[in-house]
Amino acid sequence: MRTNLLRRLTLHLILLLGVVFSIFPFYWMIVMATNTTSDIYRYPPKLTFGSELLTNIAHVFEKIPFFAAMANTAVVAVATTALVLFFDSLAAFSFAKFDFPGRRVLFGLLLGMFMLPAQLALIPQFVVMVKLGWAGQLQALIVPAAANAFGIFWMRQYISRAVPDELLDAARLDGCGFLRQYWYVALPAIRPGLAFLGIYTFIAAWNDYVWPLIVLVDPDRLTLQVALSQLNRSYGQDYSMIMSGALLAVAPLVVVFVLFARGFIADAVKGAIRG
């Protein structure tokens, strides 16, 4: 009994330390955003909240077009997430449940693309966007990200386990074609996997910096991360203002994570109970 109790206490202590280490960066960001830059440089450092949050936020709004950049980022993130969920799950459904010529070769090429660093495609991708006349436009961020190797691989593995072949056989006997099998049979069973992919894709699109910095040559169509980078100056950086902007940028991600994670957990529990 004592050994089990000691193990449980040790496990809970380790988990508690992990939670503290995970939350502290967010706590420190809020502390920096609510204080002045001089308070940040104090020694010992100030670890309590200040009263300068509204002032720092006002400075952010003065320096950059924050709401316009947030609207651009929201359009890109929502559109990219919707397209990735549709195309990746559709391709993954084909790989997982249908046998067609060249399936193994195509999936091997997909895995090869998955292992290549994304930076290799930046210059060719920019050349293509220029030739299409999309440089500086938001579609230059949305269309290239409409499908990705990770999403197809993840959903293929998920669909292989979550969608029984017997359900698809029954759907075929009822006269369902490929799209009806995908829409009415597969999608309801893979909602937890889609929820995870949606969270991952939305956060990645929201936080993307390098590609928007390269392709968005129009200063009136910047995304949030590129706009926030303009708060950095060579001399006399105002870290409290920068952290206030970062705090505003993180807030929508927290809301999206809570909403998607709640559905992900609920659907996963339902699947476990049915199993």
N, C-alpha and C positions, 0 to 999 in steps of 0.2 A: 504493500500500500504506500509506504513512504517513498519507495523507488519510483512508483508511477506518479505520485504527486510531485516529486522533484523533477521528473522529466517534463511533466505538464507545465510546471512553473518556468523551467528553463526555456521550453518552446515558446511560451507566451512572452517571456522576456525578450527573446530574440525577435519575435514578431513585432513587439512594441518598439524595439530599437529600430527595426526596419521602417516602421511607420514614421517615427520621428525623423530619421534621415531622409525619408521621401518628402515629408511635409515641410521641413525646415527651409529649403530653397524658396518655396512659395511664401512662407512666413517672412523670410528676409526680404523678398521682393516687396511685400506690402509695407514692411518697416521702412525700407528705403523710399518707397513712393509717398509715404506720409510724413517724411522728414525733409530737411534741407540737405544740400550737398555737404555743407560744413558739419552737420550732425553725423553724416556717414563717415567722415574722416576723423571723427573724435576717437580718442583712446582713453579708457576702454570704450568699445563701440556701444552705441545706443541700441538696445534690443527691444524697446517699447515703441508703440505706435505714436506718431506725432499728429499735428493738426494742419499740415501743409498740403494735404491731398488735393483739395479743390484748386489751390493756387498752382500746384504742379500740373494738374490736368488742363487748367486754363493756358499755361505756357505751351503745352503740347498742341492745343488747338490753334494757338497763334503761329506756331512754327510750321506746321504741316496741315494739308487738307485731310484731316483724320477721317471724317465721316465719308467723304468721297472714296478714299482709299479702302475703308472698311466695306463699303458697298461693292466696289470692284472685287475685293477678295471674296465676299459672300457669294457673288454671282459665279465666280470661278470655282469656288469650293463646292457649292451645291450642284452646279452643272457637271463638274468632273465626277463627283460622287455618284450621281444618278447614272451617268454613262458607264462608269466602271462597274457598278452593281449589275447593270443589264448585260453589257457585252461580256464581262468576265464570267458571270454565272452561266450565260448561254453557251459560251465556248467550253467552259468546264463541264457542263452537262453533256455536251457532245463527246468530249474526251472520256468521260467517266462511264457513260451508259450506252454508247453506240460504237459499233465496230465498222470502220471505214478504211479504205486503202490509204496507207501512209500515216496512220494514226500514231504509231510509235515514233516514227521519224519526226513528225511535226512536234510531238510532245518533247522529244529530245532536243530539238532546236529551241523550243520554248525554254527549257531548263538552261540551255546555253546562254540565251539572252538574259535570263534571270541572273546569271553569274557575272555578266559584264557590267562594269561601272557605268552609271548613267552619264558621267562627264564625257565619255567618248562620243556621245551623240550630240553634244551641244552645238558644235560648229556646223555639221551637216544639217541639223535641224533648223538652225538659224538661217542658213542659205535657202532651205525650202520655204521657210516662212516669208523671206524677202521676195522670192519668186512668186509666191501666191498673193503677195500684197498684204499679208497679215501682220507684218512687223509693227508693233505698237498697238495692236488690237488684242482684246481679251480672248478671242478665239484661238490665238497663238498659244495660249496657256491651256485651253480646254481640250481642243481636238487631239494634240499629241498625247494627252494623258487619259484619253477616253478608254483605253484598255492597257493592262500591264501584265507582265509575266507572273508577278507574285500573286495577284488576285486570281488569275486562272489556275495557278498551281494550288493555291489554298482552297478554292472552291471545288476543284476536281477531287482533292483528297476528302473534303467534307461530303460531297455528293456521293462518293463511292460508298460511304458508310451510312449516310442518312436516308438515302432513297432506295428502298428494296426493289430488286428486279421484278418481284411478283406484282407490285403496284403498277409498274410500267407495262407488264404483260397484260394485266387486266384492262388498263387504259387502251391498249392496242385492240383488244377484243371488242371494246366498246366503240371503236372507230376513231380514236384520238390520233391525230398526226403528231409530228415532232413538236410544233409550237404549243399545242394544247397539252401534251404531256409535260412540257416544260412549265407552262403557266399554272395548270390545275393540279399537277401531281408533285413536281419537284419544288416549286417555289414555297408552298406552305411548309414543306419539311426542312427547308434549309434557311429559314429565317434567322436562327442564331448565328450561322456562319455569315450571312449577309450583314447582320448587325455589326459583327466584328470588323468585316471588311469596310463597312460604311464609316465606322469610327476611324479606322486606320487611314482610309483615303481622305476623309474630310480634314483630319489633322495635318496630314502630309501636304494637301493642297493649300491649306490655310497658312502653313509655316514655310512654304516654298519661297526661297530667296534668290538662288543663283539664276535659274532660268528666267523669272520675271525681270531680274536686274539686267539681263542681256537683251531680251526681246522687247521689253516695253520701253521703246524710245520716246514715246509721247509722255511728257511730264504730267499731263492732266489725266492719265490712265494708269497710275501706279497702284500696285497692290500694297497692302498694309505693311508687310515686312520691309519692302523697299522704301516706303515713306518713312517708317520708323528709323531706318538707317541714316536718314538725313538729319536726325537729331544729334548724331555724333559729329563733333567738331574737333579740329586738330588741336585747339587750345581751349582750355577752360570748359571742359565737358560738365554739363549739369546732369549728374547721375540720378538725382531725384526726379527730374523731368523725364529722363529716359526710362526709368523704372515705372513711372506713372503710365507712360505709353505702352510699355510691355504688359502692365496689369490690365489695361483696357483691352489689349489684343488677346489676352489669355481668357478673359471672362466668357466670351462666346464658346470657346472650346470646352470649358467646364460644363456649360449648359448642354451642349451637344453630347458630351460624354455621359452625363447623367441620364439624359433621355434615351440614348441608344443602349447604354449599359443596362438600364432597367428592363427594356424589352429583351435584350440578349439573355439576361439571367432568367426572366420569366419563361421564355420559350425553351431554354435549356432544361429548366426544371420540368416543364411539361413533357419534353422528350424523354427525360429520365424516368418519369412516372409511367409513361406509355411503354417504355422499354421494359 
